[in-house]
Amino acid sequence: MENFRKVRTSEEESPLPFPDLPPDVVEMKVKEGSKIRNLMNFAMAQMELKGSRQIVFSGCGRAVTKTITCVEIMKRKLGGLHQVTKVRYKTVLEVWENQDPLPNGPAQNLTVHKNVPSICILLSRDPLDPNQTGYQPPEPQHALGMQLSEVGEDASSTSTKGLKRALPPPREELLTKKLQVQVPDSPRGSGTTDGQPDGH
């Protein structure tokens, strides 16, 4: 394979795994090289300016992580979105071209079929069936504000789920260091300094 170079990749077309979707639903197909800013600008315009009620993000292979990132950004920006996540496998076709063909050598091109993990996430302003697999209810609108205000008070509460545990207040550490510096200085006598009488 050292003489072959990948020249084309294509995914198999498959229907979205969500029943009862409107025919004009927007599907954001996230690719490995997609820019998150461009994806989000288009998706937010669809939901806010054009008034779409539902949107689907899909990606496979190395684009799965970027797909999830886009979904989380949209949920935080809009709030109140119902979510259904479906994971499956898709077949990807890769075409490899022989860079150094021999007259009686192997074929000019090779086609490789790969099964790669794929994710489809439906976000909806309208309520969805909570009993279907992969459903997540919307987060409360005030949850993010509560997380920020309570992170220092109670790191084990449910409102701070998913956040890192709060650091201890910095003043305790500084106070300890200050005491360590002052301890050696405290036994110094006040009567004499370097053998000279004090005040005479």
Disulfide bonds with the S-S distance in Angstrom:
none
